[in-house]
Amino acid sequence: METSQVFETADAPRTGADFRRALADGRSVWVDGKAVDVASHPLFASAVGVVERLLARHASPEARELLTATGPDGVTRGRWAVPPRSAQDLRRVGQVSTLFAEETHGMMGRLWDTSGGCLAGLLNVSKDAEALRPGTQAVIERAWEDISRGLLLCNVAFVDPPHGRGLPAHLKNTLRVVERRADGVVVRGAKALCTGAAYSDELLVLRVGYELPNIDDSAVVGFFVKPATPGLRILCRPGLGGAHREGDPLAVDEVDTWLVFEDVFIPHRRLLYAGEKDVAALVWKAMMTWDKHGFVRRLLTRMELLFGLSFLMSKALGVGHYPSAQKVFRDAGRHAALVARLVAFAEASPQPAPGSGGAVRPEPLSLQLALQYALEHLPEVARAVELLGGQGLVLNPSQADLGSEEVGRHYAEYFGGDTGDPSHRAALMGVAAELLGSRSAQRQRLLDYYGTGGDQALTLQLTEMLDAGRGVRLVRRLLEQREGDGTRELSS
C-alpha cells in the first residue's frame, strides 16, 4: 500500500487536521447528482467532526492506553487492530467499542473498532490464506501495518446492489473481474451500503461467504482500494433531515453510499483473492467474529442510554410510583442487564479464533444470544421511553418557546410540573424524540436489522450453534426405562 503521505511524520500521532487534509485527494464523491468536496459539504460535517474528535481521543491521557498500544518494535498502533489473545484483551476490545458508542450515543457504527476487528481477524488467518493463495499474507500484513500504524479509517463493502428478481446472473451489476493482467485485475460493477465510504481512508471490498456456492468465479473478488482510485465513484444517499445540525451531538449522519467501479485496476499488492472461493470463505469467516462483538457492544450502549432516559423521565414526570410505570421501567432494565451479562460472559470465556495466528474470540454462542436478544428487545426498551413520555414527545416546546416573554409563561404553568421550570422536562423530551423519532434513528434501526442479516440469518446461525445432545440423551434414557411400553425402536 502507498504510505508516503501517511508517514511523513511517523512519530507524531495522526490528528483531526491530518484526517481533514487527507480528504482532499481527488476522490469522486456525489450528492444529489453533483460532485462535492467531502471536507466542506454540510452532509458530512457531523461525521467528519466525530472522526476528528475520536482521533484526539487516541492521543488524550485518559484514553490513549485503551485506544493505542506500543509493540516490541517500539511502534505505536491502534489497539483496535491488535489481535486479542486473552480474556483481558477481549474485554479491552469491547471497551473500545463502548467508548466509540458512548461518544456517538450509539448513532455511528462504522468506526475503528469495526475495521480494526476485521483487520485483526484477517491477520489471524493470513498464514492460512497464504497456503491457499500465495501472496495473500503480504497483502494482509501490509494493510494491517499501514492502517493500524497510521490510525486510518477503513470501511467494509460487501453488500450487493438490490437486483430485480429473475434477472439472469450475467446481466446483474454484481462486482466482478472483467480483465486479468500480469500486475493485477480490472473490476467492474457496484457495491451497496458502504457506510462512511466518502470520508474513509481505505475501503475493504469483499464477497459475502454464504453466496459463494451460487456465483461464478469472476464475481469472487476481494481487495483493498483507496477512495480516490481512478474509476471509482462514491454515490451518497441524500442527507437525513436535520442530521447535520451544527453543535447537536445527536445530529449524526454516517452517510450510506454506493460504490460504483468503472473498470478499476486493482494491483496484486492490494488483492486478497480473485476467483479463489476457499480464500474468500476463510476471509469471511475470520471477519464475522469481530463484527458481531462491536455490533452488540454498540446495541448495549443504546439500550443502556434508553434505559437511563426512561428512569429520568419517570422522575421528571412524577410517575415512578405507579405500578404500570414501574413495570415498563423494570422490563427495560432487565433487557439491558441480560445483554450486559451475556457479553461479559462471552468476553470472559475466550475461544480460539478462526486461523492459526493464535488470537481468541468471545465465546460464540453467548455472543450470538446477546446479539439476537438485543435486536429483539431493543424496540421494547425504546417503547418504554415512548410510554413514559406520552404526548409530551410530540408537544415539546422549543428553547425559543421557553424563552419567549409572550408564551414562555404558559409553558411554565402547564408544562413545568411542580417546579414551574419546564426546561429540564423539555430537554428530556427533546432527547427522547430525537432518539426515537428522527430520520437518523429510523435509519439506525434499519441498519441494525440489515447489518446482521435479519431474523432469518440470525436464526440460522443460532440453530447451527445450538446443541441438543444433552436433551437427546435424557430422552433416550427415559425411553430405555420404558422399553416395556414398546419404545425400544424409538430409543435406538
N, C-alpha and C positions, 0 to 999 in steps of 0.2 A: 504493500500500500504506500501511497505517496505520503511522506511525513515532513517535507521541508517546511511547510507553513506551521505545522503543529509544534515542532521542536526548535523553533528559532531561539527560544529561551527555555531550555529543557529543565532548568532547576526551579523556575517560577511556576506556581500553580496557575491553572487557567482561570481567567476572570470572566465576568459578565461582558466586559468590553471586548475581550478576545473573542467571545462567542458571537457578539453582535457584528464584529468586523468580518468574521468568517462567513456570515450570511451573504456578504456582497461578493459572491463567487461566480455570478452569472447564471445561477440556476433558473430554470424556466418554470415559474410558478404563476398559475392563472386563477383569478377570482372573478366571477360574473363575466366570463368571456374576455377578460383583459389581463395582459401580463402585468405583474405587480412586483414591487420591491418588498420583500418579507420584513425587513428591519423597520420600515416606516408605515406599512399598511396597518390600519386600525384592527383588522380582523385578527392579526397575530400578536397584538400588543400585550394581551394578558398572558399568553403562553410564553412569549419571549421574556416577559418580566419575571415569570416563575422560574424559568431556566437561569436567568441572571442571579436571582436570589439564592437558588439552590447551589449554584457554583460558589457563591460567597459562603454558604454554609460549609462547603467542603474545606474551606480554609479557616473557619471560625474555631476558636478554642474549645467551645462546648460540643462541637460535632465532628471535629477533624479526626479524632481517634476512631469514631464509628464509621465514618464515610471513606477514610483512606487508610492505607497500610503500606509500610515501607518493608520491602523484601530483603532477603540476604544480600542482594546485589546493590542495596542502597537506593534503589529506585522507588519512589512513592507512586502508588497506583490507586485507583478507585477500589475500595474494599468490596464493592458490589460485584466485581468481576472475578474475585478470588474464589476458586472452588472450595466449598466448606468441607472440612474433614472431621468434624466432631459435632456433638450436640451444642456446644458453646458457639461454634461457628454458625450453625443453623439459627440459633437464637439471634445472633448479630445480623444475619441476613434478614430475618424477619423484622428486626428493629429498624433496619434501613428502610424497608418498605413502609413501615408505620410512620417513620419520620417524614417521608415524602407525602404520605397520605394526609398526615396532620397539617403539613404546610399548605396543601391544596384542598383541604377539607374533603378529601376523597373524590374530587372532581377531575383529577388528571391521573391517568394510569400508565401512560407510555413514557416513563422516565428511566433513569439509570438503573433502578432495581430490576425493571423488566428486561432491558437489553443486557445488563450485567449478568443476570441469571442465565440468559440464553448463551452468552459467551462462555460462562463457567461450564455449562453443560457441553458446549462444543469442545472446549479444551479437554474435558474429561474423556471424550471419545475420539480425540484427534489421532491417537496411535491406531485405534481400531479402524478408523476411516482410512488411514494411510495403507493398511493392509488390503483394503478393498479397492482403493484408487490412489496410486502413488502421486504425491504432490499435495494431497489434501491437508496433511498435517501442517505443512509450511504455510498454507493459506490461513488456517485457523490460528496458528500461533502468531502470525504477523498481525492479523486483525485484532486478536486479544491484546497484544502488546501495544499497538497504536491507540486503541480505544480506551483501554484501562489506564494507560500512562498519560494520555492527553485529555482525560475526562471528557471524551467525545460523547455526544448524544446519538445513539443508534436506534433506529426503529425498524420493526419487522413487518414485512408484507408477505402474506401467504394466502389471502382470500381471493378467489377468482371472481371476476365480474358476474353478475346475475345473467344467466342465459335464458333464451326462450326455450320452452320445453319442445322436444322433438327436433331441435336443430342438430344437423349432423356434426359429428365431432370436428371434422376438418373445416367447418365454417365458423366454429366458435372462436372467440377472440382470446382464448387461453394463451398465456405467455408461453412461448416455445422457442427452441433453437431453429433458426432458419438457414444458418450457414456455419460451417466449421472451418477454422483457419489453423495454421500452424501455431499461431500465438494466442489463440482464444476462440471464442464463439460470438456469433451475432444473434441477438434475440429480438423478437417482435411480439407484441401483444399487450396485455394490461393486467394489473392487479388492483383490487379494490380495498377500501377500508384501511389504508395505511395511515393510521392516525399519527399526526405530528411530522409527517414526511417533509413538509415545507420548511420547517426550521430545524431539521436534524442535520447532523454532520455526516452520518453514514446511514445507508439503508441495507438491510439484510433481506433478500428475496428468496423465498423457499416454496417447496411444493408440499401440500398437506399429505401426511402419511397415509391416511386411510383411502385416499384417492388413487394411490399408486397402481394397484392391480388393474384398474379400468382405463388407463390412459396410455398413449403411445410414448415411446422413449423421447421423442422430440420435446414433449411437454414436461419432462422430468429435468428441471434445471434449477440450481440454487447458487447464489453468488452474493458478494458484497458490491455495492455500487455507490458512488458519490452522487448527491442530488444534482450537481452541476454537470454531469456526464452528458456529452452531446447526444441528442436524440431522445433524451428522457424529458417528458413533460409531467408536471405535478399539477393536477386539476383539483381545486379545492371546492368543497360544497359551500354554499352561502353561509354567512355568519349567523349564529343563533341570536335571537332578539335580546338585546341588552347585554350580550355576553362579553362585550369589550368596554364596559363602563369603567372609566379610569378610577382607580383607587378602591374599587369594591373587591374584597377578597373572594367573594363568591362568583364574581363575573369572570369565569374561566372558560375558555373555549379551546379544546385541544386541536380542533380543525381536522376533520377526516378528509381523506384525499383519494383520488385515483392516481395510479402511476401508469403512464402510457409510454411504452417503449417502441420507438420507431427505428428499427434497425440499429440497436445499440450494441456496440462492441464491448465484450467483457473479456479482459485478458486472463490468461491462466492463473496469474498470481492472485486473482480475486474470485476464481471459480471453485465452488465446492463440489459440484457434480453436474454432469450433462449427459443424461441417459442412464446413469448408474442407479437403478432403483434401490439396491441394497444400501448404498451410501445415503440416499435420500431418506429411507426408512430409519436408519440409525440416527441421523441428524434430528429428525422429527421426534423420535423417542427421547433423545437426550434433552431436548429443549422444553418439552411439555411439562416435565417435572418442575422446573423452576418457574414457569409461567403461572402455574396454579398457586405456588407458595405466595408470590407477591400479590396475586389476584385476591386471595382470601384474606390476606392482611389488610388490603385496602377496603374490602367489603366490611370487615370487622370494625375498622375505624369509622366507617359511615354508620354502622349500626350503633356504635357507642355514642357518636355525635347526636344521632336522633334520639337515643335513649336519654341522654343528658338534657336535650331540648325538651323532651316530654316531662321530665322532672321539674325543670324550671317553669314550664308553662303551667303545670298543675299548681305550683306555689303562687305564681303571679295571678292566676285566675281564681285562687281560693277554692279549688275543687278537690284538693288532695285527700280530703277526709271522706269523700263519697266512695262507697264500695265499688261502684262501677268504674270510677276513675282509677282506683287502686288496682283493679284487675287489669285494666288496659296498661297501666304503668308497669305492673309486675310482669306481665307477659312479655313486654318489650325488653325488660331487663333480663328475663330468663333466656330469651333467644340470644342476646349478645353474650351472656355469660357462658352458654353452652358452646358457642363457636370459639370463644376465647380458650376454653378448656381443651377442646379438640385440637386447636392449633398448637397450644403449649405441649400437649402430649405428643403430637406429630414431630415437633422440633426436638423434644427430649428423647425420642426413640429413633435415632438415625438408622437408615439402611443404606447399603451400597448403591450409588447412583449408576445408571447405565454407563458402560465404558470401563476401561482398565486404568483410568487415571487416579484412582484412589479416593475420589470425592464421595460424599454421602448426601443423602436427600432426606427430607422429612418422611416419616412413616406414611406410605401412600394411602392406605385405607382411611386412616384418621383424617388426613388432609382432604381426601375426596369427600368424606362425610361432612367435614367442616364447610367445604365449598358448596356442596349441594344444599346443606341445611341453611347456609347464609342466603343463598339465592331464593330459596323457598320462603324464608321468613323475614327477609329484609322488607318486603312490602307490608308485612304486619307491623313492623316497628314504625314504618312511615305512617301507617294507618293510625297508630296510637297518637301521633302528633296531630293528624287531621281531626280525630275525635275530640281531643282535648282543646284544640284551637277553635273548632266550630266555625261559626260565621265570621268570627273576627279575622280569619285568614283572608277573607275577601273584602272586608270592610275596614282594612287597616289604614289609618291616616298617614300621610307623608310627613316628613320633617317640616316642610313648608306649612302644612296644615297646623301642626302643633305650635309653630312659631308665630302664626297669624294672630294679630290682635282681634280681628273680627270673629274668627271661627275657633281659635285655639281654646277659648274658654268653654265652648260646647264639648270639645273632646275631653277636656279636663273633668267636666262634670259627668259625662255619660260613658267615657271610655277609660277613665283613670282609676276606677275602683276605689278602695278605701283610702288610698293615699292622695287621690286627686292628681297624681302625676302619671300621665299616660305614656311617657317616653319609654320606660322600661318594657311595658307591655307591648307597645308598638314595635320596639326593636326586636323582641322575641317573635312576634307575629311576622315581621318582615323577613327574618331569617328563615322561619318555617315555610313561608310562602315561596321563598327562593329555592329552598332545598327540595320542595315537593312539587311546585307547580311551574317552574321556569322551563324554558325550552332546553336549557343546559341540563337540568335534572332529568327531563324526559329522555334526552339523548343518552345520558349516562345509564339509565335503566335499560334502554335498548342494547347498549354496548355490553352491559353485564350479561345479558342473555346471549347475544351473538358471539361474544368473546369466549364463551365457554362451550359453544356448540349447541346450546339449548338443552331442553329436558331430555330429548331422545339420546343425544350423545352422552350426557352425564349419566343417565340411567344405564346405558350400555356399558360405560366404563365401570360403574359401580357393580353391575352384575358380574362382570369379569373378575372383580376383586373379591367378591363375597365367597365364602367357603361354607358349604352346607354339610361338610364332613362330619362334624360332631353330632348334628341333628340326625343325619342319616344313620350313624352308629347307634344312637339312642333308639331310633325307630326299629332298627333291625334287632336290637337286644329285646325290645318289647315283643316283637313278632316271634322271636325264638322262644320266649317264655310262654307264648300262647300257641305253640305248634299243634296242640291237641284240638285247636279250633279251626284247623285247615289252613293255616297261614304259612306252611313250610315253603310253598312256591314263592310267595311274596318275599319271604325272608332271604331267599337266595338272590 
